[in-house]
Amino acid sequence: MTETTADSAKPVQSTAKPGLGINPPAARVVLVGAGPGDPGLLTVAGLDALRQADVLFYDALANPVLLDEAPAHCEKINVGKRARKHLVQQDDTNQMMVDHARRVGMGGLVVRLKGGDPYLFGRGAEEAAFCAKHGVPVTVIPGVTAGIAAPAAAGIPVTHRKIASTVTIITGHEDPTKGETSVDYLGLARLIERGGTACFYMGVGRLQSICDELASHGLARSTPAALVQWGTLPRQRHVTGTLDNIRHRVEDAGLSSPAIIVVGEVAAINEPGLDYFTNRPLFGRRIVVTRTRQQSSSLKDELERLGAEVLEAPTIRIAEPDEAEARRLAEAVSSIGNYDWVVLTSANAVDAFADKLAEVGRDSRALAAVRFACIGGATADRLRDRLAVDADFIPSRAVSDAFIAEFLDAHPLAGARLLLPAADIAGPAIADRLREQGADLDTVTAYRTLPVESLPDAVTQRLAAGEIDWVTFTSSSTASNLIALLGDGADALGRCKRASIGPKTSQTLAAAGLPPTVEADPHDLAGLVAAVVASER
Ligand code: SAH
C-alpha cells in the first residue's frame, strides 16, 4: 500500500509527446460520492470503483475507513484542503488527476472520492470538466448527500406529505448580511413560510446571519430550526430550536462544523419511529474495545450497530515466527500435497499459510487434494478470500471443544496426515486430542502474538480526557496488557465503566483495583454486549 499527501506526491511526468498535440489514451477517472459519513452509505457502484482503483484521491470529508477498500497496489493521495496543513489548490487537484490518469494509462482507473454527492458543493463539475477538456474520460457515481442524510439520522425527514413539499439545498458559506450572497433570501423565506424546508451546507460560522437574514425577509423568528453535526456517524450530535434561539443552543452544546442547518416546520417534527438512529441503545456512547485476534471486529461491529462509537485498542500484534519455525512451515507447505487435512484455527493462521504458499512459489492448485478444517466462520471466510478454497469442515461453534468433538465425530483420523499451523501461544489441547485419535499430526508455529509497545493516541488521549464511557475486556490477558500499557494512565480506567467477559477477567481487573461494572453472562461476546446494553437502560 502506498500513501501520499498531495504536497509530498511527486510530480508526474506526462508521457505526452510535445508538438504532436495528442496524448496516449489515459485511464478513466470516476468521481465517486462517498456518502455523508457512515461507510455503509457508499453506493454499490462506488464500492465497486474503489475496489478497482489504481489511484485514489481523497479528502477529509470521506470516511477514512473507505480507503481500506482500495486494492493493495493503489496509490492514495490526500488532496484535502488541509493535507499536511498545506492548502491544496483546486487547480492542483485537477491537474494531478489528469497527470495520474495519463500515467496509469488506458485500462486503469483513477478514483476521486468526494464526501456526500460529488456535484453538491464539492466542485465535482469543475473536476469532471477539467478531465474531459484534457481528453481524460470521466464519469460520476452520485452519492448520498449530507443535507438529506444528516437530518434523517437526527429524526428530521426533509419533506413530509403534511408539512413540507419543497426542500431547498443552499450553501451557507456566503455571508447574507454583507450583501455577498447569490441566494435569494426573500424567495427562500417565502418557501419556508409555506411549509418548505431549507438545508444549509457549510453554514455553521454564519448561523446567526442566516437566521437574521431569513427573519428580516419576513420569516417568523419562531420558525423551527435544527443543526446536525457529523450526521450518520456514531459521533453525530444535533440540537433543535427556532430561528430565535438556535445559535445559542448550538453554542451551548458546543457543536460546530461539519453540520447541516435545517430551517422549516420539519425541524420540529416529533413522530415515533423517526428517531431510529439516535434511539439505539448505545447511541452516543464511546467504547474502547481491547483486541484479541479476530474477536474485536465482530464486537466492534455489534457495538456500532447499536449506535456506539468504538475505538480499538489492540494489545497484541502479530509477528513472524522465528527462523527455524518459518523454515518448518515452508517445508510443510512445499509438500502440502502429502497432507490429508490442514487445520486452521484463526484468520491469522490462514494469512501465514497463504503467505508461505506464495513464498514457496505455489498457489491454490497445489491444494487440490487437501482438505481444510477451519475454526470459526471468520477463518473460513479468510481462506476463501486468500486462496479461493471453501472449508471442508467448520464446527458449529468457534471454540476448540466444539471443534474437537465434532471433527472427530465426522472424520476418522487414524493414519491421516494433518498439518496444524497455529499461534505460538496456542495450547496443546487440539494437537493432543488429534494425536490420541491416531492422526499423524505436524504442528508448526505460523505466527507469534506479541504485546504491542503502545496504544493508539486516540485511545490514550480520550481516556485521559475522560471521554470514554466504557472499556470492554475480552480476556484476562488483554486486561493486564491494557493496564500495563497505560502505566500511570491506568487510573483513567477507574473513571470509565468496565465490562468484563467472565470471572477470570473480572478477577484480574479487581486485583488491579478496577472491579468490573458488569460481567457477561454467558461469558461470550454476545453476553458482553448484552451486559453493557442492560446497564445503559
Ligand atoms: N458534497 C457534500 C457536501 C460538501 S460541502 C455532500 O453532498 O454532502 C461540505 C459541507 O457538507 C459541510 O460543511 C457540511 O455542511 C456538510 N456535511 C458533510 N458531511 C456532513 C455530515 N456528516 N454531517 C453534517 N454535515 C455534513
Boltz pocket constraint, residues with backbone or C-beta under 6 A from the ligand:
constraints:
  - pocket:
      binder: B
      contacts: [[A, 35], [A, 36], [A, 37], [A, 61], [A, 114], [A, 115], [A, 116], [A, 117], [A, 118], [A, 119], [A, 120], [A, 121], [A, 122], [A, 143], [A, 144], [A, 145], [A, 146], [A, 147], [A, 150], [A, 200], [A, 201], [A, 202], [A, 203], [A, 228], [A, 229], [A, 230], [A, 231], [A, 232], [A, 233], [A, 257], [A, 258], [A, 259], [A, 260]]
      max_distance: 6.0
